[in-house]
């Protein structure tokens, strides 16, 4: 017999579902998850840039020299 199947999906993937609404619901979920992944990647990129910036600051000769000149003062507690 003939089957009424709705085919949907993007990027080469195809979803076979019982109704057009099911395909639309699946596509909405896919878009939501894709947006979450995109945001997570952007956050990771921001974090990596922040770490690189801090690492560059710790290797700066001026910072190293000033902490060396302070000597043991940096180890004293401010309590």
Secondary structure, DSSP 8 states (H G I E B T S, - for coil): -----EEE-STT--EEESSHHHHHHHHHHHHHHHHHHHHHHHHHHHHHHHHHHHHHHHT-HHHHHHHHHHGGGGGS---
